[in-house]
Amino acid sequence: MSLISRIFGGRVSAAPAAPAARIEPVISGVVPEPMASTGEPSGTSVPAAWMQEAGFASVPSVARLPRVSAVLAQRHATIYACCNVIAGDLAKVPLKLYQRRGGLEERVRDHPAAYLLNVEAAPGVAASVLRFALGYAFTLRGNAFAYAPRDGAGELELLDLIRQDGCTVLRAGRARFYDFEDGEGVRRRAPGRAMVHLRYMAEDGWNGRSPLEVASESVGLALAGQEAAARTASGGTTRAVIKVEDAFEDDEAYRRNARRISAAIRNPEVEGFPIIGAADDIKTLDLSAADQELLASRKFDREQLAAIYRVPPAKLQMMEYGVKANGEQQAIDYLTDCLLHWAGLFEDQLALTVLTEAERRAGFFLRHDFGALLRPTTKERYEALNKAVGGPFMTPNEARGIDGRSPVPDGDTLNPAPNMTRTDQGKPEEKQ
């Protein structure tokens, strides 16, 4: 009992006990520690780099070169277009679930992941919204996160999209934990098996790196060129030498006149021309847009940024690199050289969370259906189906199902090969 309690005979009520500090579970005798490169503890007094958006880990060798960060980089139209094109094409095609059985690949439709990845990822959130956000963060930041909790029976409940810049990765040996705020506004710490973590160019398998970080100096040059073009367009870069006539009553009048002329030159909102004396003179030191070769440099920047993301220039509406006659071949090149690269990483890392280890060992896997991107014309589709049925490669009902038509009687039998004829019993026989 305290001294005050003894004096007043215990009539003073004890102060309420302080709330217990949050205690995290110990895994293998190790408390999870923050990973240095993806998200260190931060606060308002000593904010971490990810809170200030100071940039990626790499520092440009040129001091005055802009620091590259995800927020600043996406202001460049080409970077935004590359991320938007890749994420948009990955989100607009079905992401199907298959299982390999005896050399065959069977479509699985009754698995929770098939619904969450193609219809509704979380209450009120369409699956396309989740996949686009993950793809955009994956290409822009090199890391993408989503919360994937399971119920008591081990079934996947939802795929909850979280703020990509508000997730902190912690580690305990080989185990990983994630601190974040979920869609309900609850602050959580989830184990790695309950988190979707997509990472690109991870040197250690866990710390993803953005392609903008690896090529930070080239990206910084592109951002600097955009800033120079913006200053030139706004008229805010005017630099000049001003020769002022020395015929004033005092120094104050001289300085006032110099400030007036200087402000008239540098202020882009001032219309007209500055009024100067008869003996005053202004000599501009600015380079014109043609002298700076801004158009040529910005075109070169677009080509470099497109190469970083493996996106064909024609896909970014740089039509000088392609014509309409070879548009089909360009679509094939875009699929094989760009989309399959990003989609393979997306599928494999997503499967680590939405599928259990037992399911993956049983042959379950995810695959984007890119047939929607290479959709043929009506004539090409009918000719292909006709050759497949008469080949024989597929039954008439299989071909009708692909075209969205109902089956017909006796449509489940393969037609004989072109060099075979039918007998009365329906069995094909060779032509004599």
HELIX and SHEET records of a PDB file:
HELIX    1   1 LEU A    3  ILE A    7  1                                   5    
HELIX    2   2 ALA A   49  GLN A   52  1                                   4    
HELIX    3   3 ALA A   70  ALA A   73  1                                   4    
HELIX    4   4 ALA A   77  LYS A   92  1                                  16    
HELIX    5   5 PRO A  112  ASN A  118  1                                   7    
HELIX    6   6 ALA A  127  ARG A  141  1                                  15    
HELIX    7   7 GLY A  192  ALA A  194  5                                   3    
HELIX    8   8 PRO A  211  VAL A  214  1                                   4    
HELIX    9   9 SER A  216  SER A  234  1                                  19    
HELIX   10  10 ASP A  251  ARG A  266  1                                  16    
HELIX   11  11 ALA A  289  GLN A  292  1                                   4    
HELIX   12  12 LEU A  294  ILE A  308  1                                  15    
HELIX   13  13 PRO A  313  LEU A  316  5                                   4    
HELIX   14  14 MET A  319  TYR A  321  5                                   3    
HELIX   15  15 LYS A  324  ASN A  326  5                                   3    
HELIX   16  16 GLY A  327  TYR A  334  1                                   8    
HELIX   17  17 LEU A  335  LEU A  339  3                                   5    
HELIX   18  18 LEU A  340  VAL A  354  1                                  15    
HELIX   19  19 GLU A  357  ARG A  361  1                                   5    
HELIX   20  20 PHE A  370  ALA A  372  5                                   3    
HELIX   21  21 THR A  378  GLY A  390  1                                  13    
HELIX   22  22 PRO A  396  ILE A  402  1                                   7    
SHEET    1   A 4 GLU A  33  PRO A  34  0                                        
SHEET    2   A 4 THR A 168  ALA A 172 -1                                        
SHEET    3   A 4 ALA A 175  GLU A 181 -1                                        
SHEET    4   A 4 ARG A 187  PRO A 191 -1                                        
SHEET    1   B 3 LEU A 104  ARG A 107  0                                        
SHEET    2   B 3 LEU A  95  ARG A 101 -1                                        
SHEET    3   B 3 PHE A 364  HIS A 368 -1                                        
SHEET    1   C 2 GLU A 120  ALA A 122  0                                        
SHEET    2   C 2 VAL A 125  ALA A 126 -1                                        
SHEET    1   D 3 ASP A 160  LEU A 161  0                                        
SHEET    2   D 3 ASN A 143  TYR A 147 -1                                        
SHEET    3   D 3 MET A 195  ARG A 199 -1                                        
SHEET    1   E 2 ALA A 240  LYS A 243  0                                        
SHEET    2   E 2 ASP A 281  THR A 284 -1                                        
SHEET    1   F 2 MET A 420  ARG A 422  0                                        
SHEET    2   F 2 PRO A 428  GLU A 430 -1                                        
END                                                                             
